[in-house]
């Protein structure tokens, strides 16, 4: 017989309505993060370490939202017990893996920022290759670890019927998720990362305040601009860390304190409402991260603008003039980002290296041509490359003869 909650809802109805609400919330998180991932295709090269890690964090958030949707869908489908519990446990493993991938990626962002500000001479140790390896490990290690843990535990995949994914009674006695030891294994790494993040950011702020008082460094304009950029990035990463603490700490605390054999054995109804509230905070954190990226990172804002321009070019709206996605009409807020990227910087340096008459001849030549070539998408816009110096010299000498 189903228990009745304090709001007059039976247990089945509570599971159904909460799953429906959290599924809608997770769908919003999935759409928002998937939109940002799609826009990231329009990022200009080179993509820095911080930006690469932010895109990875977006991907982890999108995957986490997807596995939340699958979890709540299975919760509704398994009410008549027509789906094996092994699938529910497997989805939980993937959800935990993406959760820890987000945690470790956030830690990698903080470490990269810490080394770049506090120990700038050692920043060369962080290469794109090491970042890619760290990203791969942040996904693979949690996945392998949790698959191993739930395979070894007798109340996990080995529960009756063991590994019965296609049996309605598969993993029927699923006690691993309620084991306090398993819950502490899930929570302790997160608490350690939160403490480490706090130490790193406190040290960064103390170091930046110390540098700000140095009169020799404040005179240099380049150092002033770099300090302003570091401060903006610090605020962005602290917002991400703050959203992680607000969204994840209630979930982790309730995870280890409220269960049948935990320290505080709350009544089942109250524990259910507390779990729904903490999971809603967790999903809202996934949505908040996307808005932090879009509002704080100039690269993400540019990629959103470029994607929207490309979309308007493919699907023109009636009454709205078509706008070509070229560097002539880039908004002023993106001017510095566009000029500082490699796609234009290399060509400008080659053009500046030419002699005055040759450069003027080249500029006059391309004046009647299209100065910018747009390939399949906005992200690959490139300026025409000037020919090598010896070709210009040979052609001018031949014309003189």
C-alpha positions as CSV (number, residue, x, y, z in Angstrom):
1,X,0.0,0.0,0.0
2,X,1.4,3.4,-1.0
3,X,2.2,6.0,1.7
4,X,0.5,9.4,1.7
5,X,2.6,12.5,2.0
6,X,1.8,15.6,4.0
7,X,0.4,17.3,0.9
8,X,-2.1,14.5,0.3
9,X,-0.1,12.9,-2.5
10,X,0.5,9.2,-2.7
11,X,4.0,8.0,-3.3
12,X,3.3,7.0,-6.9
13,X,1.8,10.5,-7.7
14,X,4.7,12.2,-5.9
15,X,7.2,10.3,-8.1
16,X,5.2,11.0,-11.2
17,X,4.8,14.8,-10.7
18,X,8.3,15.3,-9.4
19,X,9.8,13.4,-12.3
20,X,7.7,15.4,-14.8
21,X,8.8,18.7,-13.2
22,X,12.5,17.8,-13.1
23,X,12.3,16.4,-16.6
24,X,11.1,19.7,-17.9
25,X,13.8,21.5,-16.0
26,X,16.4,19.2,-17.3
27,X,15.2,19.6,-20.8
28,X,15.7,23.4,-20.5
29,X,19.2,22.8,-19.2
30,X,19.9,20.4,-22.1
31,X,18.6,22.8,-24.7
32,X,20.5,25.8,-23.4
33,X,23.8,23.9,-23.0
34,X,23.4,22.2,-26.4
35,X,22.8,25.6,-28.0
36,X,26.1,26.9,-26.5
37,X,27.9,23.8,-27.7
38,X,26.6,24.3,-31.2
39,X,27.6,28.0,-31.1
40,X,31.1,27.0,-30.0
41,X,31.7,25.7,-33.6
42,X,32.1,29.4,-34.5
43,X,34.8,30.2,-32.0
44,X,37.8,31.8,-33.7
45,X,41.2,30.1,-33.5
46,X,43.3,29.6,-31.6
47,X,41.2,28.4,-28.7
48,X,42.9,29.0,-25.4
49,X,43.1,26.6,-22.5
50,X,40.5,28.4,-20.4
51,X,38.0,28.6,-23.3
52,X,38.6,24.9,-24.2
53,X,37.9,23.9,-20.6
54,X,34.8,26.1,-20.5
55,X,33.4,24.3,-23.6
56,X,34.2,21.0,-22.0
57,X,32.3,22.1,-18.9
58,X,29.4,23.0,-21.1
59,X,29.5,19.5,-22.7
60,X,29.6,17.9,-19.3
61,X,26.6,20.0,-18.1
62,X,24.7,19.0,-21.3
63,X,25.4,15.3,-20.7
64,X,24.5,15.6,-17.0
65,X,21.1,17.1,-18.0
66,X,20.6,14.3,-20.5
67,X,21.1,11.6,-17.9
68,X,18.8,13.4,-15.5
69,X,16.1,13.2,-18.2
70,X,16.8,9.5,-18.6
71,X,16.7,9.0,-14.9
72,X,13.3,10.6,-14.4
73,X,11.9,8.9,-17.5
74,X,12.9,5.5,-16.2
75,X,11.5,6.4,-12.8
76,X,8.1,6.9,-14.4
77,X,8.5,3.8,-16.6
78,X,9.6,1.5,-13.8
79,X,6.5,2.2,-11.6
80,X,4.8,-1.0,-12.9
81,X,8.3,-2.7,-12.6
82,X,8.5,-3.4,-16.4
83,X,12.1,-2.1,-16.7
84,X,15.2,-3.7,-15.2
85,X,16.8,-1.8,-12.3
86,X,20.2,-2.4,-13.9
87,X,19.3,0.3,-16.5
88,X,18.5,2.7,-13.6
89,X,21.9,1.9,-12.0
90,X,23.7,2.3,-15.3
91,X,22.2,5.7,-15.9
92,X,23.1,6.7,-12.4
93,X,26.7,5.7,-13.1
94,X,26.8,7.9,-16.2
95,X,25.2,10.7,-14.3
96,X,27.8,10.5,-11.5
97,X,30.6,10.3,-14.1
98,X,29.4,13.5,-15.8
99,X,29.0,15.2,-12.4
100,X,32.6,14.5,-11.5
101,X,33.7,15.4,-15.0
102,X,32.3,18.9,-14.3
103,X,33.9,19.0,-10.9
104,X,37.4,18.0,-12.2
105,X,37.0,20.4,-15.2
106,X,36.2,23.2,-12.8
107,X,39.3,22.3,-10.8
108,X,41.4,22.3,-14.0
109,X,40.1,25.8,-14.8
110,X,41.1,27.0,-11.3
111,X,44.6,25.4,-11.5
112,X,45.2,26.9,-15.0
113,X,44.2,30.4,-13.7
114,X,46.2,29.9,-10.6
115,X,49.4,29.0,-12.4
116,X,48.9,31.8,-15.0
117,X,48.6,34.5,-12.3
118,X,50.7,33.3,-9.4
119,X,53.4,31.5,-11.4
120,X,53.3,33.0,-14.9
121,X,56.8,31.7,-15.8
122,X,55.6,28.1,-15.4
123,X,52.6,28.5,-17.6
124,X,54.4,26.8,-20.5
125,X,54.0,23.5,-18.7
126,X,50.2,23.7,-19.5
127,X,50.1,22.7,-23.1
128,X,47.1,21.9,-25.4
129,X,48.2,18.2,-25.2
130,X,48.1,18.1,-21.4
131,X,44.7,19.9,-21.4
132,X,43.3,17.3,-23.8
133,X,44.6,14.5,-21.7
134,X,43.2,16.1,-18.5
135,X,39.8,16.4,-20.2
136,X,39.8,12.8,-21.3
137,X,40.8,11.6,-17.8
138,X,38.1,13.8,-16.2
139,X,35.5,11.7,-18.1
140,X,37.1,8.3,-18.1
141,X,38.3,8.0,-14.5
142,X,35.0,8.6,-12.8
143,X,33.2,6.4,-15.3
144,X,35.6,3.5,-14.8
145,X,35.7,4.0,-11.1
146,X,31.9,3.9,-10.6
147,X,31.4,1.0,-13.0
148,X,34.0,-0.9,-10.9
149,X,32.4,0.1,-7.5
150,X,28.9,-0.9,-8.5
151,X,30.1,-4.1,-10.1
152,X,32.1,-5.2,-7.0
153,X,29.3,-4.3,-4.5
154,X,26.9,-7.2,-4.1
155,X,23.9,-4.8,-4.1
156,X,24.9,-3.3,-7.5
157,X,25.1,-4.9,-10.9
158,X,25.6,-8.3,-9.2
159,X,22.3,-8.1,-7.3
160,X,19.6,-10.7,-8.3
161,X,19.4,-11.1,-11.2
162,X,23.0,-10.2,-11.9
163,X,23.5,-7.9,-14.9
164,X,20.0,-8.6,-16.0
165,X,19.5,-5.6,-18.2
166,X,16.9,-7.4,-20.3
167,X,15.2,-9.1,-17.4
168,X,12.4,-7.3,-15.6
169,X,13.8,-8.7,-12.3
170,X,17.3,-7.7,-13.1
171,X,19.2,-6.1,-10.2
172,X,16.1,-6.3,-8.1
173,X,17.7,-6.0,-4.7
174,X,19.4,-2.7,-5.5
175,X,21.0,-1.7,-2.2
176,X,24.3,-0.1,-3.4
177,X,22.7,3.3,-3.8
178,X,21.6,3.3,-0.2
179,X,25.0,2.1,1.2
180,X,26.5,4.9,3.4
181,X,30.1,3.8,2.3
182,X,29.2,4.2,-1.4
183,X,27.7,7.6,-0.7
184,X,30.8,8.8,1.2
185,X,32.9,7.6,-1.8
186,X,30.8,9.8,-4.0
187,X,30.9,12.9,-1.7
188,X,34.5,13.0,-0.3
189,X,36.2,13.8,-3.7
190,X,33.7,16.7,-4.2
191,X,34.4,18.1,-0.7
192,X,38.1,17.9,-1.3
193,X,37.8,19.8,-4.6
194,X,35.6,22.5,-3.0
195,X,38.3,23.0,-0.3
196,X,41.1,23.1,-2.9
197,X,39.1,25.6,-5.0
198,X,38.7,27.8,-1.9
199,X,42.4,27.7,-1.2
200,X,43.3,28.5,-4.9
201,X,40.9,31.5,-5.2
202,X,41.9,33.0,-1.8
203,X,45.6,32.7,-2.8
204,X,44.8,34.3,-6.2
205,X,43.0,37.3,-4.7
206,X,45.8,37.8,-2.1
207,X,48.4,37.7,-4.9
208,X,46.5,40.1,-7.1
209,X,46.0,42.6,-4.2
210,X,49.7,42.4,-3.5
211,X,50.6,43.2,-7.2
212,X,48.1,46.0,-7.3
213,X,50.1,47.9,-4.7
214,X,53.3,47.7,-6.7
215,X,53.9,51.2,-8.2
216,X,56.3,49.8,-10.9
217,X,53.7,47.5,-12.3
218,X,50.8,49.9,-12.3
219,X,52.7,52.2,-14.8
220,X,52.8,49.6,-17.5
221,X,49.7,49.7,-19.7
222,X,50.1,46.1,-20.9
223,X,50.3,44.9,-17.4
224,X,47.3,47.0,-16.5
225,X,45.3,45.4,-19.3
226,X,46.4,41.9,-18.4
227,X,45.5,42.5,-14.8
228,X,42.0,43.7,-15.9
229,X,41.6,40.6,-18.0
230,X,42.7,38.3,-15.1
231,X,40.3,40.1,-12.8
232,X,37.4,39.5,-15.2
233,X,38.3,35.8,-15.6
234,X,38.6,35.5,-11.9
235,X,35.1,36.8,-11.4
236,X,33.8,34.4,-14.1
237,X,35.5,31.4,-12.5
238,X,34.3,32.4,-9.0
239,X,30.8,32.7,-10.3
240,X,31.1,29.1,-11.7
241,X,32.5,27.9,-8.4
242,X,29.8,29.7,-6.5
243,X,27.1,28.2,-8.6
244,X,28.7,24.7,-8.1
245,X,28.6,25.1,-4.4
246,X,25.0,26.4,-4.3
247,X,23.8,23.7,-6.7
248,X,25.9,20.7,-5.5
249,X,26.5,21.2,-1.8
250,X,22.8,20.6,-0.7
251,X,22.7,17.5,-2.9
252,X,25.9,16.1,-1.4
253,X,25.0,16.9,2.2
254,X,21.6,15.3,1.9
255,X,23.2,12.4,0.1
256,X,25.3,11.4,3.0
257,X,23.1,12.5,5.9
258,X,19.6,11.4,4.9
259,X,19.1,7.7,4.1
260,X,17.8,4.6,5.8
261,X,21.1,3.8,7.4
262,X,22.6,7.3,7.5
263,X,23.2,9.7,10.4
264,X,19.8,11.4,10.1
265,X,17.0,9.0,9.2
266,X,14.3,11.4,8.1
267,X,10.8,10.2,7.4
268,X,10.4,9.0,3.9
269,X,8.1,11.8,2.8
270,X,10.4,14.6,4.1
271,X,13.4,12.8,2.6
272,X,11.6,12.7,-0.8
273,X,10.8,16.4,-0.8
274,X,14.4,17.2,0.3
275,X,15.8,15.1,-2.5
276,X,13.5,16.8,-5.1
277,X,14.6,20.3,-3.9
278,X,18.3,19.4,-3.9
279,X,18.1,17.9,-7.4
280,X,16.2,20.9,-8.7
281,X,19.1,23.1,-7.4
282,X,21.5,20.9,-9.2
283,X,19.7,21.3,-12.5
284,X,19.3,25.0,-12.0
285,X,23.1,25.1,-11.6
286,X,23.4,23.6,-15.1
287,X,21.3,26.4,-16.5
288,X,23.1,29.1,-14.5
289,X,26.5,28.0,-15.9
290,X,25.3,28.6,-19.5
291,X,24.2,32.1,-18.7
292,X,27.5,32.8,-16.9
293,X,29.4,31.8,-20.1
294,X,27.1,33.9,-22.3
295,X,27.4,37.0,-20.2
296,X,31.0,36.9,-19.1
297,X,33.1,35.4,-21.9
298,X,33.5,37.6,-25.0
299,X,34.5,34.5,-27.1
300,X,31.2,32.8,-26.3
301,X,29.2,36.0,-27.0
302,X,31.0,36.3,-30.4
303,X,30.2,32.6,-31.2
304,X,26.5,33.2,-30.4
305,X,26.5,36.3,-32.6
306,X,28.2,34.4,-35.5
307,X,25.8,31.5,-35.2
308,X,22.8,33.7,-35.2
309,X,24.2,35.5,-38.3
310,X,24.7,32.2,-40.1
311,X,21.2,31.1,-39.1
312,X,19.7,34.3,-40.4
313,X,21.6,33.8,-43.7
314,X,20.2,30.3,-44.1
315,X,16.7,31.0,-42.9
316,X,15.9,34.7,-43.7
317,X,12.9,36.2,-41.9
318,X,10.4,38.2,-43.8
319,X,10.8,41.9,-43.2
320,X,14.3,41.5,-41.7
321,X,17.2,42.5,-44.0
322,X,19.8,39.8,-44.5
323,X,23.1,40.5,-42.9
324,X,26.2,39.0,-44.2
325,X,28.6,37.5,-41.7
326,X,31.8,39.2,-42.6
327,X,34.3,41.1,-40.5
328,X,33.1,44.4,-41.9
329,X,29.9,44.4,-39.8
330,X,31.2,42.8,-36.6
331,X,29.9,44.7,-33.6
332,X,32.4,47.0,-31.9
333,X,32.4,44.9,-28.7
334,X,34.1,42.1,-30.7
335,X,36.6,44.2,-32.5
336,X,39.5,43.5,-30.2
337,X,38.7,39.8,-30.1
338,X,38.6,39.6,-33.9
339,X,41.8,41.4,-34.4
340,X,43.7,39.5,-31.7
341,X,42.9,36.0,-33.2
342,X,45.2,34.1,-35.3
343,X,43.0,34.1,-38.3
344,X,43.8,37.7,-39.0
345,X,47.0,38.3,-37.0
346,X,49.2,36.2,-39.2
347,X,48.1,37.8,-42.4
348,X,48.5,41.3,-41.0
349,X,52.0,40.5,-39.9
350,X,52.9,39.3,-43.4
351,X,51.4,42.4,-44.9
352,X,53.3,44.7,-42.5
353,X,56.6,42.9,-43.4
354,X,56.3,43.9,-47.1
355,X,58.0,47.0,-48.4
356,X,55.9,50.2,-48.8
357,X,55.4,50.2,-52.6
358,X,54.7,46.4,-52.7
359,X,52.2,46.7,-49.9
360,X,50.4,49.6,-51.6
361,X,50.4,47.7,-54.8
362,X,48.9,44.7,-53.0
363,X,46.3,46.8,-51.3
364,X,45.3,48.4,-54.5
365,X,45.0,45.0,-56.2
366,X,42.7,43.6,-53.6
367,X,40.6,46.7,-53.4
368,X,38.6,45.6,-56.5
369,X,38.4,42.0,-55.2
370,X,36.5,40.7,-52.2
371,X,38.8,41.4,-49.2
372,X,37.4,38.6,-47.1
373,X,36.7,35.1,-48.2
374,X,33.9,33.3,-46.4
375,X,34.1,29.5,-46.6
376,X,31.4,27.1,-45.3
377,X,30.9,29.0,-42.1
378,X,31.5,32.2,-40.3
379,X,34.3,30.7,-38.1
380,X,36.6,30.2,-41.1
381,X,36.6,33.8,-42.4
382,X,40.1,34.7,-43.6
383,X,41.7,37.7,-45.2
384,X,43.5,37.2,-48.5
385,X,47.1,36.3,-47.8
386,X,49.7,38.6,-49.4
387,X,52.1,36.7,-51.8
388,X,55.7,36.1,-50.7
389,X,58.1,38.9,-51.1
390,X,60.2,37.3,-53.8
391,X,57.1,36.9,-56.1
392,X,56.4,40.7,-55.8
393,X,60.0,41.5,-56.4
394,X,60.2,39.3,-59.5
395,X,57.0,40.6,-61.0
396,X,58.0,44.3,-60.4
397,X,61.4,43.6,-62.0
398,X,59.8,41.9,-65.0
399,X,57.5,44.9,-65.6
400,X,60.5,47.3,-65.3
401,X,62.4,45.4,-68.0
